[in-house]
Amino acid sequence: MKLKLHKIKNFLKKLPIIIGENAFLISLLFILLSLILGGLVLYNYIRLTQKVEIQIIKEPVKFQFQTYEEVLKIWQEREEKSKEVDLKQYPDLFRVD
């Protein structure tokens, strides 16, 4: 057991040197792995979209005017506050009189 641990320890010590000497091949390996993982994710996405049935909405979507007015009111309040901040005069701390 000690012999295997010693071999593993030596290999891990030499690993950065091996990676540095074969940087181009390692980068190609990473590109290949990323393409494979991307392909798997795309395949699973396509497979899941084919399984799920499209639900047909029976009622048309209704525009909620009350919610729209509330959001518009909040935006107007924020705009007023931002205008107040723009008009406020701050004293110059670095000016010596």
DOFI-212067 format. One record per atom (N, C-alpha, C): x, y, z. Coordinates in steps of 0.2 Angstrom, whole numbers, padded with zeros to 4 digits, always signed. Example, Ala and Ser with C-alpha at 12.3 -4.5 7.8 and 13.67 -1.06 7.14 Angstrom:
# residues 2
+0066-0028+0039+0062-0022+0039+0066-0016+0039+0064-0011+0035+0068-0005+0036+0064+0000+0039
# end
This chain:
# residues 97
+0004-0006+0000+0000+0000+0000+0004+0006+0000+0010+0006+0004+0014+0012+0004+0017+0013-0003+0019+0008-0006+0022+0008-0013+0017+0012-0018+0011+0010-0018+0006+0013-0022+0005+0021-0020+0005+0022-0014+0004+0029-0011+0010+0033-0014+0016+0030-0013+0022+0034-0015+0022+0035-0023+0020+0030-0027+0020+0031-0034+0015+0037-0036+0009+0037-0032+0004+0042-0033+0006+0049-0031+0010+0049-0026+0013+0055-0023+0018+0058-0028+0022+0054-0031+0027+0056-0036+0024+0058-0042+0019+0055-0044+0015+0057-0050+0012+0064-0050+0009+0065-0044+0005+0071-0043+0010+0077-0042+0016+0075-0040+0022+0081-0040+0024+0082-0047+0024+0077-0051+0026+0078-0058+0021+0081-0063+0015+0081-0060+0009+0082-0065+0009+0090-0067+0011+0095-0064+0012+0101-0067+0017+0102-0072+0022+0098-0071+0028+0098-0076+0025+0095-0083+0022+0089-0082+0019+0086-0088+0014+0090-0091+0010+0094-0088+0005+0098-0091+0008+0104-0094+0013+0107-0091+0017+0112-0094+0020+0110-0101+0023+0104-0101+0027+0102-0107+0022+0100-0112+0016+0098-0111+0011+0096-0116+0005+0101-0116+0006+0107-0115+0001+0112-0114-0004+0112-0120-0001+0112-0126-0006+0112-0132-0010+0106-0132-0007+0100-0131-0012+0094-0131-0017+0094-0125-0015+0097-0120-0020+0097-0114-0025+0102-0116-0024+0108-0119-0029+0113-0121-0033+0109-0127-0031+0105-0131-0035+0102-0136-0040+0097-0132-0037+0094-0127-0041+0089-0123-0047+0093-0120-0045+0098-0117-0051+0102-0114-0056+0105-0119-0054+0107-0125-0058+0109-0130-0063+0103-0132-0060+0097-0133-0064+0091-0134-0069+0089-0129-0067+0090-0123-0071+0088-0117-0077+0093-0117-0075+0100-0118-0081+0105-0118-0086+0104-0124-0083+0102-0130-0088+0100-0135-0092+0094-0134-0089+0089-0130-0093+0083-0129-0098+0085-0123-0097+0089-0118-0101+0091-0113-0107+0095-0116-0105+0100-0121-0110+0104-0124-0115+0100-0128-0112+0095-0132-0116+0091-0136-0121+0087-0131-0119+0084-0126-0123+0080-0121-0129+0085-0118-0127+0091-0116-0132+0096-0114-0137+0097-0119-0135+0098-0125-0140+0100-0131-0144+0094-0132-0141+0088-0132-0145+0082-0134-0150+0081-0128-0149+0082-0122-0154+0081-0117-0159+0087-0117-0157+0093-0119-0162+0098-0120-0167+0096-0125-0164+0094-0131-0169+0092-0137-0173+0086-0135-0170+0081-0131-0174+0076-0129-0180+0078-0125-0179+0082-0120-0184+0084-0115-0189+0088-0119-0187+0092-0123-0192+0096-0127-0197+0092-0131-0194+0087-0134-0199+0082-0138-0203+0078-0133-0202+0077-0127-0206+0073-0122-0212+0077-0120-0210+0084-0118-0216+0088-0115-0221+0090-0121-0227+0089-0119-0232+0091-0124-0234+0099-0123-0235+0102-0128-0237+0109-0128-0244+0110-0125-0244+0114-0120-0251+0115-0117-0254+0121-0121-0261+0120-0123-0264+0125-0126-0268+0129-0121-0268+0136-0122-0271+0140-0117-0278+0141-0119-0283+0140-0115-0290+0140-0117-0292+0147-0117-0290+0151-0112-0292+0158-0111-0287+0163-0114-0288+0168-0117-0283+0173-0120-0280+0177-0114-0274+0179-0115-0271+0183-0109-0274+0190-0109-0276+0192-0103-0279+0198-0102-0274+0203-0099-0274+0209-0101-0269+0214-0099-0272+0217-0092-0268+0217-0087-0270+0219-0081-0268+0227-0080-0273+0231-0081-0272+0238-0080-0270+0240-0073-0273+0237-0068-0272+0239-0061-0264+0238-0060-0262+0233-0062-0254+0231-0061-0250+0236-0065-0252+0237-0071-0249+0242-0075-0248+0249-0072-0254+0251-0069-0254+0258-0066-0250+0258-0060-0250+0253-0056-0246+0253-0050-0238+0253-0052-0236+0249-0057-0229+0249-0059-0227+0256-0062-0232+0259-0066-0231+0266-0068-0230+0271-0063-0234+0270-0058-0234+0275-0052-0227+0274-0048-0225+0268-0047-0218+0267-0044-0213+0270-0048-0213+0269-0055-0208+0272-0059-0208+0280-0059-0214+0283-0059-0214+0290-0058-0211+0293-0052-0213+0289-0046-0210+0291-0040-0202+0290-0040-0199+0285-0043-0192+0284-0043-0189+0290-0048-0193+0292-0053-0190+0297-0057-0190+0304-0054-0195+0305-0050-0195+0311-0046-0190+0311-0041-0188+0306-0037-0183+0306-0033-0176+0307-0036-0175+0304-0042-0169+0305-0045-0168+0312-0048-0173+0315-0050-0173+0322-0051-0171+0326-0045-0174+0325-0040-0172+0328-0033-0165+0328-0032-0162+0322-0033-0155+0320-0031-0150+0324-0036-0153+0325-0042-0149+0328-0048-0148+0336-0046-0154+0339-0043-0154+0346-0042-0151+0348-0035-0149+0343-0031-0146+0344-0024-0139+0347-0025-0137+0352-0021-0131+0355-0021-0127+0352-0015-0121+0349-0017-0117+0346-0011-0111+0351-0010-0109+0352-0004-0103+0356-0003-0097+0353-0005-0092+0357-0008-0086+0355-0010-0081+0354-0004-0079+0348-0002-0075+0346+0003-0068+0348+0003-0066+0349-0004-0059+0350-0005-0057+0357-0006-0062+0361-0006-0061+0368-0007-0059+0372+0000-0054+0376+0000-0052+0379+0006-0054+0387+0004-0058+0389+0009-0060+0396+0009-0055+0401+0013
# end
